[in-house]
Amino acid sequence: MRDVMAAQDGLYTLVVAHPDGYLGAQVIGSITEYLLAPDDPEAVVAKMADPATRIVSLTVTEGGYNVSR
């Protein structure tokens, strides 16, 4: 996903399905930086701890959960 977002300058399309059947599309440019923790965990932690950072969005997949039974 990082490579895809970089190729699109961080832009993606949001499509909203309205109750009347109309599909509205809008280009979204809210992603300013994309860091992948396995590639550079120190950079991710530093960015999250930076006082200038205001919003962090994290995605944890099933492989990221450590469950022992």
CHARMM internal coordinates of N, CA and C (Angstrom, degrees):
IC EDIT
DIST 1 N 1 CA 1.4460
DIST 1 CA 1 C 1.5270
ANGL 1 N 1 CA 1 C 110.48
DIST 1 C 2 N 1.3419
ANGL 1 CA 1 C 2 N 116.26
DIHE 1 N 1 CA 1 C 2 N -35.71
DIST 2 N 2 CA 1.4616
ANGL 1 C 2 N 2 CA 119.53
DIHE 1 CA 1 C 2 N 2 CA 179.81
DIST 2 CA 2 C 1.5231
ANGL 2 N 2 CA 2 C 110.59
DIHE 1 C 2 N 2 CA 2 C -57.05
DIST 2 C 3 N 1.3364
ANGL 2 CA 2 C 3 N 117.21
DIHE 2 N 2 CA 2 C 3 N -45.07
DIST 3 N 3 CA 1.4584
ANGL 2 C 3 N 3 CA 121.16
DIHE 2 CA 2 C 3 N 3 CA -178.11
DIST 3 CA 3 C 1.5247
ANGL 3 N 3 CA 3 C 111.41
DIHE 2 C 3 N 3 CA 3 C -67.13
DIST 3 C 4 N 1.3211
ANGL 3 CA 3 C 4 N 116.53
DIHE 3 N 3 CA 3 C 4 N -38.75
DIST 4 N 4 CA 1.4652
ANGL 3 C 4 N 4 CA 120.85
DIHE 3 CA 3 C 4 N 4 CA 178.07
DIST 4 CA 4 C 1.5248
ANGL 4 N 4 CA 4 C 110.23
DIHE 3 C 4 N 4 CA 4 C -63.35
DIST 4 C 5 N 1.3353
ANGL 4 CA 4 C 5 N 116.40
DIHE 4 N 4 CA 4 C 5 N -47.71
DIST 5 N 5 CA 1.4629
ANGL 4 C 5 N 5 CA 119.72
DIHE 4 CA 4 C 5 N 5 CA -179.30
DIST 5 CA 5 C 1.5274
ANGL 5 N 5 CA 5 C 111.69
DIHE 4 C 5 N 5 CA 5 C -64.25
DIST 5 C 6 N 1.3245
ANGL 5 CA 5 C 6 N 117.30
DIHE 5 N 5 CA 5 C 6 N -37.13
DIST 6 N 6 CA 1.4678
ANGL 5 C 6 N 6 CA 120.64
DIHE 5 CA 5 C 6 N 6 CA 178.51
DIST 6 CA 6 C 1.5250
ANGL 6 N 6 CA 6 C 110.10
DIHE 5 C 6 N 6 CA 6 C -64.20
DIST 6 C 7 N 1.3285
ANGL 6 CA 6 C 7 N 117.10
DIHE 6 N 6 CA 6 C 7 N -41.63
DIST 7 N 7 CA 1.4667
ANGL 6 C 7 N 7 CA 121.14
DIHE 6 CA 6 C 7 N 7 CA 179.69
DIST 7 CA 7 C 1.5311
ANGL 7 N 7 CA 7 C 111.76
DIHE 6 C 7 N 7 CA 7 C -65.04
DIST 7 C 8 N 1.3340
ANGL 7 CA 7 C 8 N 116.56
DIHE 7 N 7 CA 7 C 8 N -23.99
DIST 8 N 8 CA 1.4740
ANGL 7 C 8 N 8 CA 121.63
DIHE 7 CA 7 C 8 N 8 CA -179.38
DIST 8 CA 8 C 1.5193
ANGL 8 N 8 CA 8 C 111.62
DIHE 7 C 8 N 8 CA 8 C -102.26
DIST 8 C 9 N 1.3312
ANGL 8 CA 8 C 9 N 117.60
DIHE 8 N 8 CA 8 C 9 N 15.46
DIST 9 N 9 CA 1.4680
ANGL 8 C 9 N 9 CA 122.50
DIHE 8 CA 8 C 9 N 9 CA -178.48
DIST 9 CA 9 C 1.5260
ANGL 9 N 9 CA 9 C 112.43
DIHE 8 C 9 N 9 CA 9 C 54.60
DIST 9 C 10 N 1.3371
ANGL 9 CA 9 C 10 N 116.99
DIHE 9 N 9 CA 9 C 10 N 32.50
DIST 10 N 10 CA 1.4577
ANGL 9 C 10 N 10 CA 121.69
DIHE 9 CA 9 C 10 N 10 CA 178.49
DIST 10 CA 10 C 1.5230
ANGL 10 N 10 CA 10 C 113.98
DIHE 9 C 10 N 10 CA 10 C 77.25
DIST 10 C 11 N 1.3118
ANGL 10 CA 10 C 11 N 117.29
DIHE 10 N 10 CA 10 C 11 N 7.31
DIST 11 N 11 CA 1.4673
ANGL 10 C 11 N 11 CA 120.93
DIHE 10 CA 10 C 11 N 11 CA -178.77
DIST 11 CA 11 C 1.5288
ANGL 11 N 11 CA 11 C 110.56
DIHE 10 C 11 N 11 CA 11 C -94.56
DIST 11 C 12 N 1.3360
ANGL 11 CA 11 C 12 N 115.81
DIHE 11 N 11 CA 11 C 12 N 147.62
DIST 12 N 12 CA 1.4625
ANGL 11 C 12 N 12 CA 120.88
DIHE 11 CA 11 C 12 N 12 CA 173.47
DIST 12 CA 12 C 1.5165
ANGL 12 N 12 CA 12 C 108.30
DIHE 11 C 12 N 12 CA 12 C -147.67
DIST 12 C 13 N 1.3216
ANGL 12 CA 12 C 13 N 116.35
DIHE 12 N 12 CA 12 C 13 N 165.97
DIST 13 N 13 CA 1.4615
ANGL 12 C 13 N 13 CA 121.49
DIHE 12 CA 12 C 13 N 13 CA -176.78
DIST 13 CA 13 C 1.5206
ANGL 13 N 13 CA 13 C 110.27
DIHE 12 C 13 N 13 CA 13 C -106.34
DIST 13 C 14 N 1.3166
ANGL 13 CA 13 C 14 N 114.86
DIHE 13 N 13 CA 13 C 14 N 131.17
DIST 14 N 14 CA 1.4615
ANGL 13 C 14 N 14 CA 122.10
DIHE 13 CA 13 C 14 N 14 CA 174.31
DIST 14 CA 14 C 1.5270
ANGL 14 N 14 CA 14 C 107.10
DIHE 13 C 14 N 14 CA 14 C -103.31
DIST 14 C 15 N 1.3258
ANGL 14 CA 14 C 15 N 116.67
DIHE 14 N 14 CA 14 C 15 N 126.62
DIST 15 N 15 CA 1.4598
ANGL 14 C 15 N 15 CA 121.36
DIHE 14 CA 14 C 15 N 15 CA 176.79
DIST 15 CA 15 C 1.5277
ANGL 15 N 15 CA 15 C 107.63
DIHE 14 C 15 N 15 CA 15 C -113.26
DIST 15 C 16 N 1.3248
ANGL 15 CA 15 C 16 N 115.98
DIHE 15 N 15 CA 15 C 16 N 124.80
DIST 16 N 16 CA 1.4599
ANGL 15 C 16 N 16 CA 121.76
DIHE 15 CA 15 C 16 N 16 CA -179.78
DIST 16 CA 16 C 1.5226
ANGL 16 N 16 CA 16 C 108.53
DIHE 15 C 16 N 16 CA 16 C -110.27
DIST 16 C 17 N 1.3376
ANGL 16 CA 16 C 17 N 115.89
DIHE 16 N 16 CA 16 C 17 N 125.57
DIST 17 N 17 CA 1.4624
ANGL 16 C 17 N 17 CA 121.71
DIHE 16 CA 16 C 17 N 17 CA 175.96
DIST 17 CA 17 C 1.5262
ANGL 17 N 17 CA 17 C 108.25
DIHE 16 C 17 N 17 CA 17 C -91.57
DIST 17 C 18 N 1.3138
ANGL 17 CA 17 C 18 N 116.77
DIHE 17 N 17 CA 17 C 18 N 113.28
DIST 18 N 18 CA 1.4688
ANGL 17 C 18 N 18 CA 122.26
DIHE 17 CA 17 C 18 N 18 CA -179.18
DIST 18 CA 18 C 1.5336
ANGL 18 N 18 CA 18 C 110.23
DIHE 17 C 18 N 18 CA 18 C -85.04
DIST 18 C 19 N 1.3362
ANGL 18 CA 18 C 19 N 117.53
DIHE 18 N 18 CA 18 C 19 N 156.19
DIST 19 N 19 CA 1.4685
ANGL 18 C 19 N 19 CA 121.09
DIHE 18 CA 18 C 19 N 19 CA -178.28
DIST 19 CA 19 C 1.5280
ANGL 19 N 19 CA 19 C 113.81
DIHE 18 C 19 N 19 CA 19 C -56.88
DIST 19 C 20 N 1.3322
ANGL 19 CA 19 C 20 N 117.10
DIHE 19 N 19 CA 19 C 20 N -28.10
DIST 20 N 20 CA 1.4716
ANGL 19 C 20 N 20 CA 120.12
DIHE 19 CA 19 C 20 N 20 CA -179.16
DIST 20 CA 20 C 1.5311
ANGL 20 N 20 CA 20 C 112.37
DIHE 19 C 20 N 20 CA 20 C -84.16
DIST 20 C 21 N 1.3386
ANGL 20 CA 20 C 21 N 117.33
DIHE 20 N 20 CA 20 C 21 N 4.49
DIST 21 N 21 CA 1.4536
ANGL 20 C 21 N 21 CA 121.14
DIHE 20 CA 20 C 21 N 21 CA 178.89
DIST 21 CA 21 C 1.5198
ANGL 21 N 21 CA 21 C 114.54
DIHE 20 C 21 N 21 CA 21 C 94.75
DIST 21 C 22 N 1.3285
ANGL 21 CA 21 C 22 N 117.45
DIHE 21 N 21 CA 21 C 22 N -10.15
DIST 22 N 22 CA 1.4611
ANGL 21 C 22 N 22 CA 121.30
DIHE 21 CA 21 C 22 N 22 CA 179.36
DIST 22 CA 22 C 1.5283
ANGL 22 N 22 CA 22 C 109.77
DIHE 21 C 22 N 22 CA 22 C -68.33
DIST 22 C 23 N 1.3306
ANGL 22 CA 22 C 23 N 116.66
DIHE 22 N 22 CA 22 C 23 N 134.94
DIST 23 N 23 CA 1.4579
ANGL 22 C 23 N 23 CA 121.95
DIHE 22 CA 22 C 23 N 23 CA 175.00
DIST 23 CA 23 C 1.5158
ANGL 23 N 23 CA 23 C 108.24
DIHE 22 C 23 N 23 CA 23 C -107.18
DIST 23 C 24 N 1.3022
ANGL 23 CA 23 C 24 N 116.11
DIHE 23 N 23 CA 23 C 24 N 116.02
DIST 24 N 24 CA 1.4579
ANGL 23 C 24 N 24 CA 120.79
DIHE 23 CA 23 C 24 N 24 CA 179.50
DIST 24 CA 24 C 1.5143
ANGL 24 N 24 CA 24 C 110.27
DIHE 23 C 24 N 24 CA 24 C -104.90
DIST 24 C 25 N 1.3282
ANGL 24 CA 24 C 25 N 116.66
DIHE 24 N 24 CA 24 C 25 N 131.51
DIST 25 N 25 CA 1.4637
ANGL 24 C 25 N 25 CA 121.21
DIHE 24 CA 24 C 25 N 25 CA -179.73
DIST 25 CA 25 C 1.5190
ANGL 25 N 25 CA 25 C 110.07
DIHE 24 C 25 N 25 CA 25 C -113.23
DIST 25 C 26 N 1.3297
ANGL 25 CA 25 C 26 N 115.31
DIHE 25 N 25 CA 25 C 26 N 141.69
DIST 26 N 26 CA 1.4622
ANGL 25 C 26 N 26 CA 121.00
DIHE 25 CA 25 C 26 N 26 CA 179.59
DIST 26 CA 26 C 1.5264
ANGL 26 N 26 CA 26 C 108.61
DIHE 25 C 26 N 26 CA 26 C -143.79
DIST 26 C 27 N 1.3316
ANGL 26 CA 26 C 27 N 116.45
DIHE 26 N 26 CA 26 C 27 N 134.35
DIST 27 N 27 CA 1.4541
ANGL 26 C 27 N 27 CA 120.96
DIHE 26 CA 26 C 27 N 27 CA 176.42
DIST 27 CA 27 C 1.5229
ANGL 27 N 27 CA 27 C 108.33
DIHE 26 C 27 N 27 CA 27 C -81.81
DIST 27 C 28 N 1.3336
ANGL 27 CA 27 C 28 N 115.76
DIHE 27 N 27 CA 27 C 28 N 129.45
DIST 28 N 28 CA 1.4585
ANGL 27 C 28 N 28 CA 122.40
DIHE 27 CA 27 C 28 N 28 CA -177.90
DIST 28 CA 28 C 1.5282
ANGL 28 N 28 CA 28 C 108.81
DIHE 27 C 28 N 28 CA 28 C -109.66
DIST 28 C 29 N 1.3160
ANGL 28 CA 28 C 29 N 115.58
DIHE 28 N 28 CA 28 C 29 N 134.98
DIST 29 N 29 CA 1.4580
ANGL 28 C 29 N 29 CA 120.82
DIHE 28 CA 28 C 29 N 29 CA 179.66
DIST 29 CA 29 C 1.5127
ANGL 29 N 29 CA 29 C 112.14
DIHE 28 C 29 N 29 CA 29 C -125.96
DIST 29 C 30 N 1.3296
ANGL 29 CA 29 C 30 N 117.52
DIHE 29 N 29 CA 29 C 30 N 47.84
DIST 30 N 30 CA 1.4658
ANGL 29 C 30 N 30 CA 120.60
DIHE 29 CA 29 C 30 N 30 CA -175.63
DIST 30 CA 30 C 1.5288
ANGL 30 N 30 CA 30 C 113.74
DIHE 29 C 30 N 30 CA 30 C -90.81
DIST 30 C 31 N 1.3166
ANGL 30 CA 30 C 31 N 117.96
DIHE 30 N 30 CA 30 C 31 N -15.30
DIST 31 N 31 CA 1.4673
ANGL 30 C 31 N 31 CA 120.71
DIHE 30 CA 30 C 31 N 31 CA -177.75
DIST 31 CA 31 C 1.5212
ANGL 31 N 31 CA 31 C 108.53
DIHE 30 C 31 N 31 CA 31 C -89.02
DIST 31 C 32 N 1.3220
ANGL 31 CA 31 C 32 N 115.83
DIHE 31 N 31 CA 31 C 32 N 114.88
DIST 32 N 32 CA 1.4622
ANGL 31 C 32 N 32 CA 120.35
DIHE 31 CA 31 C 32 N 32 CA -178.75
DIST 32 CA 32 C 1.5174
ANGL 32 N 32 CA 32 C 112.45
DIHE 31 C 32 N 32 CA 32 C -102.14
DIST 32 C 33 N 1.3319
ANGL 32 CA 32 C 33 N 116.76
DIHE 32 N 32 CA 32 C 33 N -20.56
DIST 33 N 33 CA 1.4607
ANGL 32 C 33 N 33 CA 120.68
DIHE 32 CA 32 C 33 N 33 CA 178.62
DIST 33 CA 33 C 1.5198
ANGL 33 N 33 CA 33 C 108.43
DIHE 32 C 33 N 33 CA 33 C -156.03
DIST 33 C 34 N 1.3181
ANGL 33 CA 33 C 34 N 115.89
DIHE 33 N 33 CA 33 C 34 N 142.05
DIST 34 N 34 CA 1.4637
ANGL 33 C 34 N 34 CA 121.78
DIHE 33 CA 33 C 34 N 34 CA -178.49
DIST 34 CA 34 C 1.5159
ANGL 34 N 34 CA 34 C 107.37
DIHE 33 C 34 N 34 CA 34 C -128.11
DIST 34 C 35 N 1.3198
ANGL 34 CA 34 C 35 N 117.09
DIHE 34 N 34 CA 34 C 35 N 111.89
DIST 35 N 35 CA 1.4580
ANGL 34 C 35 N 35 CA 121.87
DIHE 34 CA 34 C 35 N 35 CA 178.87
DIST 35 CA 35 C 1.5196
ANGL 35 N 35 CA 35 C 108.51
DIHE 34 C 35 N 35 CA 35 C -113.57
DIST 35 C 36 N 1.3276
ANGL 35 CA 35 C 36 N 116.20
DIHE 35 N 35 CA 35 C 36 N 139.94
DIST 36 N 36 CA 1.4553
ANGL 35 C 36 N 36 CA 121.76
DIHE 35 CA 35 C 36 N 36 CA 179.56
DIST 36 CA 36 C 1.5228
ANGL 36 N 36 CA 36 C 108.18
DIHE 35 C 36 N 36 CA 36 C -112.29
DIST 36 C 37 N 1.3191
ANGL 36 CA 36 C 37 N 116.82
DIHE 36 N 36 CA 36 C 37 N 113.83
DIST 37 N 37 CA 1.4689
ANGL 36 C 37 N 37 CA 121.88
DIHE 36 CA 36 C 37 N 37 CA -172.90
DIST 37 CA 37 C 1.5276
ANGL 37 N 37 CA 37 C 114.05
DIHE 36 C 37 N 37 CA 37 C -54.73
DIST 37 C 38 N 1.3413
ANGL 37 CA 37 C 38 N 119.69
DIHE 37 N 37 CA 37 C 38 N -43.84
DIST 38 N 38 CA 1.4699
ANGL 37 C 38 N 38 CA 117.41
DIHE 37 CA 37 C 38 N 38 CA -179.82
DIST 38 CA 38 C 1.5399
ANGL 38 N 38 CA 38 C 113.46
DIHE 37 C 38 N 38 CA 38 C -61.48
DIST 38 C 39 N 1.3164
ANGL 38 CA 38 C 39 N 117.19
DIHE 38 N 38 CA 38 C 39 N -27.51
DIST 39 N 39 CA 1.4684
ANGL 38 C 39 N 39 CA 120.48
DIHE 38 CA 38 C 39 N 39 CA 179.60
DIST 39 CA 39 C 1.5224
ANGL 39 N 39 CA 39 C 112.64
DIHE 38 C 39 N 39 CA 39 C -74.30
DIST 39 C 40 N 1.3325
ANGL 39 CA 39 C 40 N 116.25
DIHE 39 N 39 CA 39 C 40 N -40.18
DIST 40 N 40 CA 1.4686
ANGL 39 C 40 N 40 CA 120.36
DIHE 39 CA 39 C 40 N 40 CA -176.06
DIST 40 CA 40 C 1.5286
ANGL 40 N 40 CA 40 C 109.84
DIHE 39 C 40 N 40 CA 40 C -154.84
DIST 40 C 41 N 1.3436
ANGL 40 CA 40 C 41 N 117.58
DIHE 40 N 40 CA 40 C 41 N 75.91
DIST 41 N 41 CA 1.4658
ANGL 40 C 41 N 41 CA 119.95
DIHE 40 CA 40 C 41 N 41 CA -175.84
DIST 41 CA 41 C 1.5229
ANGL 41 N 41 CA 41 C 113.70
DIHE 40 C 41 N 41 CA 41 C -59.49
DIST 41 C 42 N 1.3191
ANGL 41 CA 41 C 42 N 117.68
DIHE 41 N 41 CA 41 C 42 N -34.10
DIST 42 N 42 CA 1.4634
ANGL 41 C 42 N 42 CA 119.90
DIHE 41 CA 41 C 42 N 42 CA 179.77
DIST 42 CA 42 C 1.5233
ANGL 42 N 42 CA 42 C 111.28
DIHE 41 C 42 N 42 CA 42 C -64.38
DIST 42 C 43 N 1.3248
ANGL 42 CA 42 C 43 N 116.97
DIHE 42 N 42 CA 42 C 43 N -39.40
DIST 43 N 43 CA 1.4678
ANGL 42 C 43 N 43 CA 120.61
DIHE 42 CA 42 C 43 N 43 CA 178.78
DIST 43 CA 43 C 1.5194
ANGL 43 N 43 CA 43 C 110.95
DIHE 42 C 43 N 43 CA 43 C -65.16
DIST 43 C 44 N 1.3325
ANGL 43 CA 43 C 44 N 116.43
DIHE 43 N 43 CA 43 C 44 N -38.21
DIST 44 N 44 CA 1.4697
ANGL 43 C 44 N 44 CA 120.35
DIHE 43 CA 43 C 44 N 44 CA 179.73
DIST 44 CA 44 C 1.5231
ANGL 44 N 44 CA 44 C 110.31
DIHE 43 C 44 N 44 CA 44 C -65.80
DIST 44 C 45 N 1.3136
ANGL 44 CA 44 C 45 N 117.47
DIHE 44 N 44 CA 44 C 45 N -46.82
DIST 45 N 45 CA 1.4688
ANGL 44 C 45 N 45 CA 121.20
DIHE 44 CA 44 C 45 N 45 CA 179.94
DIST 45 CA 45 C 1.5287
ANGL 45 N 45 CA 45 C 110.20
DIHE 44 C 45 N 45 CA 45 C -63.80
DIST 45 C 46 N 1.3203
ANGL 45 CA 45 C 46 N 117.05
DIHE 45 N 45 CA 45 C 46 N -42.12
DIST 46 N 46 CA 1.4694
ANGL 45 C 46 N 46 CA 120.37
DIHE 45 CA 45 C 46 N 46 CA 179.44
DIST 46 CA 46 C 1.5181
ANGL 46 N 46 CA 46 C 110.91
DIHE 45 C 46 N 46 CA 46 C -62.51
DIST 46 C 47 N 1.3223
ANGL 46 CA 46 C 47 N 117.99
DIHE 46 N 46 CA 46 C 47 N -41.54
DIST 47 N 47 CA 1.4629
ANGL 46 C 47 N 47 CA 121.30
DIHE 46 CA 46 C 47 N 47 CA -179.73
DIST 47 CA 47 C 1.5246
ANGL 47 N 47 CA 47 C 110.85
DIHE 46 C 47 N 47 CA 47 C -66.82
DIST 47 C 48 N 1.3371
ANGL 47 CA 47 C 48 N 116.70
DIHE 47 N 47 CA 47 C 48 N -40.80
DIST 48 N 48 CA 1.4650
ANGL 47 C 48 N 48 CA 120.17
DIHE 47 CA 47 C 48 N 48 CA 179.59
DIST 48 CA 48 C 1.5232
ANGL 48 N 48 CA 48 C 111.15
DIHE 47 C 48 N 48 CA 48 C -67.12
DIST 48 C 49 N 1.3258
ANGL 48 CA 48 C 49 N 118.21
DIHE 48 N 48 CA 48 C 49 N -32.89
DIST 49 N 49 CA 1.4657
ANGL 48 C 49 N 49 CA 122.59
DIHE 48 CA 48 C 49 N 49 CA -178.43
DIST 49 CA 49 C 1.5187
ANGL 49 N 49 CA 49 C 113.30
DIHE 48 C 49 N 49 CA 49 C -85.19
DIST 49 C 50 N 1.3256
ANGL 49 CA 49 C 50 N 117.19
DIHE 49 N 49 CA 49 C 50 N -11.21
DIST 50 N 50 CA 1.4650
ANGL 49 C 50 N 50 CA 121.34
DIHE 49 CA 49 C 50 N 50 CA -179.13
DIST 50 CA 50 C 1.5298
ANGL 50 N 50 CA 50 C 110.32
DIHE 49 C 50 N 50 CA 50 C -63.97
DIST 50 C 51 N 1.3392
ANGL 50 CA 50 C 51 N 118.60
DIHE 50 N 50 CA 50 C 51 N 127.44
DIST 51 N 51 CA 1.4633
ANGL 50 C 51 N 51 CA 121.08
DIHE 50 CA 50 C 51 N 51 CA -179.94
DIST 51 CA 51 C 1.5336
ANGL 51 N 51 CA 51 C 113.48
DIHE 50 C 51 N 51 CA 51 C -59.13
DIST 51 C 52 N 1.3340
ANGL 51 CA 51 C 52 N 117.19
DIHE 51 N 51 CA 51 C 52 N -22.36
DIST 52 N 52 CA 1.4646
ANGL 51 C 52 N 52 CA 120.21
DIHE 51 CA 51 C 52 N 52 CA 179.63
DIST 52 CA 52 C 1.5263
ANGL 52 N 52 CA 52 C 112.10
DIHE 51 C 52 N 52 CA 52 C -78.97
DIST 52 C 53 N 1.3295
ANGL 52 CA 52 C 53 N 118.31
DIHE 52 N 52 CA 52 C 53 N -14.14
DIST 53 N 53 CA 1.4585
ANGL 52 C 53 N 53 CA 121.96
DIHE 52 CA 52 C 53 N 53 CA 179.55
DIST 53 CA 53 C 1.5241
ANGL 53 N 53 CA 53 C 109.46
DIHE 52 C 53 N 53 CA 53 C -76.15
DIST 53 C 54 N 1.3211
ANGL 53 CA 53 C 54 N 115.57
DIHE 53 N 53 CA 53 C 54 N 126.79
DIST 54 N 54 CA 1.4704
ANGL 53 C 54 N 54 CA 120.49
DIHE 53 CA 53 C 54 N 54 CA -177.74
DIST 54 CA 54 C 1.5170
ANGL 54 N 54 CA 54 C 113.00
DIHE 53 C 54 N 54 CA 54 C -110.26
DIST 54 C 55 N 1.3301
ANGL 54 CA 54 C 55 N 117.73
DIHE 54 N 54 CA 54 C 55 N -32.40
DIST 55 N 55 CA 1.4616
ANGL 54 C 55 N 55 CA 120.87
DIHE 54 CA 54 C 55 N 55 CA -178.72
DIST 55 CA 55 C 1.5196
ANGL 55 N 55 CA 55 C 108.64
DIHE 54 C 55 N 55 CA 55 C -134.64
DIST 55 C 56 N 1.3260
ANGL 55 CA 55 C 56 N 116.04
DIHE 55 N 55 CA 55 C 56 N 132.96
DIST 56 N 56 CA 1.4554
ANGL 55 C 56 N 56 CA 122.32
DIHE 55 CA 55 C 56 N 56 CA 174.94
DIST 56 CA 56 C 1.5174
ANGL 56 N 56 CA 56 C 107.08
DIHE 55 C 56 N 56 CA 56 C -127.99
DIST 56 C 57 N 1.3202
ANGL 56 CA 56 C 57 N 116.70
DIHE 56 N 56 CA 56 C 57 N 129.69
DIST 57 N 57 CA 1.4569
ANGL 56 C 57 N 57 CA 121.73
DIHE 56 CA 56 C 57 N 57 CA 176.33
DIST 57 CA 57 C 1.5198
ANGL 57 N 57 CA 57 C 107.83
DIHE 56 C 57 N 57 CA 57 C -116.08
DIST 57 C 58 N 1.3261
ANGL 57 CA 57 C 58 N 116.31
DIHE 57 N 57 CA 57 C 58 N 124.10
DIST 58 N 58 CA 1.4563
ANGL 57 C 58 N 58 CA 121.08
DIHE 57 CA 57 C 58 N 58 CA -177.78
DIST 58 CA 58 C 1.5232
ANGL 58 N 58 CA 58 C 110.53
DIHE 57 C 58 N 58 CA 58 C -116.97
DIST 58 C 59 N 1.3083
ANGL 58 CA 58 C 59 N 115.62
DIHE 58 N 58 CA 58 C 59 N 142.84
DIST 59 N 59 CA 1.4603
ANGL 58 C 59 N 59 CA 121.17
DIHE 58 CA 58 C 59 N 59 CA 173.21
DIST 59 CA 59 C 1.5161
ANGL 59 N 59 CA 59 C 107.04
DIHE 58 C 59 N 59 CA 59 C -120.87
DIST 59 C 60 N 1.3297
ANGL 59 CA 59 C 60 N 115.94
DIHE 59 N 59 CA 59 C 60 N 123.43
DIST 60 N 60 CA 1.4543
ANGL 59 C 60 N 60 CA 121.43
DIHE 59 CA 59 C 60 N 60 CA 177.32
DIST 60 CA 60 C 1.5225
ANGL 60 N 60 CA 60 C 106.91
DIHE 59 C 60 N 60 CA 60 C -115.06
DIST 60 C 61 N 1.3290
ANGL 60 CA 60 C 61 N 116.65
DIHE 60 N 60 CA 60 C 61 N 117.00
DIST 61 N 61 CA 1.4600
ANGL 60 C 61 N 61 CA 120.73
DIHE 60 CA 60 C 61 N 61 CA 179.31
DIST 61 CA 61 C 1.5188
ANGL 61 N 61 CA 61 C 110.03
DIHE 60 C 61 N 61 CA 61 C -86.35
DIST 61 C 62 N 1.3213
ANGL 61 CA 61 C 62 N 115.87
DIHE 61 N 61 CA 61 C 62 N 173.61
DIST 62 N 62 CA 1.4739
ANGL 61 C 62 N 62 CA 119.89
DIHE 61 CA 61 C 62 N 62 CA -177.56
DIST 62 CA 62 C 1.5161
ANGL 62 N 62 CA 62 C 112.02
DIHE 61 C 62 N 62 CA 62 C -57.68
DIST 62 C 63 N 1.3275
ANGL 62 CA 62 C 63 N 117.88
DIHE 62 N 62 CA 62 C 63 N -28.31
DIST 63 N 63 CA 1.4559
ANGL 62 C 63 N 63 CA 120.90
DIHE 62 CA 62 C 63 N 63 CA 178.07
DIST 63 CA 63 C 1.5181
ANGL 63 N 63 CA 63 C 113.26
DIHE 62 C 63 N 63 CA 63 C -71.73
DIST 63 C 64 N 1.3356
ANGL 63 CA 63 C 64 N 116.97
DIHE 63 N 63 CA 63 C 64 N -14.71
DIST 64 N 64 CA 1.4462
ANGL 63 C 64 N 64 CA 121.14
DIHE 63 CA 63 C 64 N 64 CA -178.65
DIST 64 CA 64 C 1.5175
ANGL 64 N 64 CA 64 C 114.67
DIHE 63 C 64 N 64 CA 64 C -87.32
DIST 64 C 65 N 1.3311
ANGL 64 CA 64 C 65 N 116.10
DIHE 64 N 64 CA 64 C 65 N -8.99
DIST 65 N 65 CA 1.4567
ANGL 64 C 65 N 65 CA 120.09
DIHE 64 CA 64 C 65 N 65 CA 179.35
DIST 65 CA 65 C 1.5193
ANGL 65 N 65 CA 65 C 109.23
DIHE 64 C 65 N 65 CA 65 C -91.70
DIST 65 C 66 N 1.3213
ANGL 65 CA 65 C 66 N 116.75
DIHE 65 N 65 CA 65 C 66 N 131.93
DIST 66 N 66 CA 1.4554
ANGL 65 C 66 N 66 CA 121.18
DIHE 65 CA 65 C 66 N 66 CA 179.05
DIST 66 CA 66 C 1.5207
ANGL 66 N 66 CA 66 C 107.70
DIHE 65 C 66 N 66 CA 66 C -108.20
DIST 66 C 67 N 1.3184
ANGL 66 CA 66 C 67 N 115.75
DIHE 66 N 66 CA 66 C 67 N 100.65
DIST 67 N 67 CA 1.4619
ANGL 66 C 67 N 67 CA 121.12
DIHE 66 CA 66 C 67 N 67 CA -177.06
DIST 67 CA 67 C 1.5236
ANGL 67 N 67 CA 67 C 108.46
DIHE 66 C 67 N 67 CA 67 C -116.18
DIST 67 C 68 N 1.3133
ANGL 67 CA 67 C 68 N 116.11
DIHE 67 N 67 CA 67 C 68 N 124.29
DIST 68 N 68 CA 1.4682
ANGL 67 C 68 N 68 CA 121.16
DIHE 67 CA 67 C 68 N 68 CA 175.21
DIST 68 CA 68 C 1.5138
ANGL 68 N 68 CA 68 C 108.71
DIHE 67 C 68 N 68 CA 68 C -113.55
DIST 68 C 69 N 1.3245
ANGL 68 CA 68 C 69 N 116.21
DIHE 68 N 68 CA 68 C 69 N 133.33
DIST 69 N 69 CA 1.4654
ANGL 68 C 69 N 69 CA 119.65
DIHE 68 CA 68 C 69 N 69 CA 179.02
DIST 69 CA 69 C 1.4878
ANGL 69 N 69 CA 69 C 109.85
DIHE 68 C 69 N 69 CA 69 C -125.38
END
COOR INIT
IC SEED 1 N 1 CA 1 C
IC BUILD
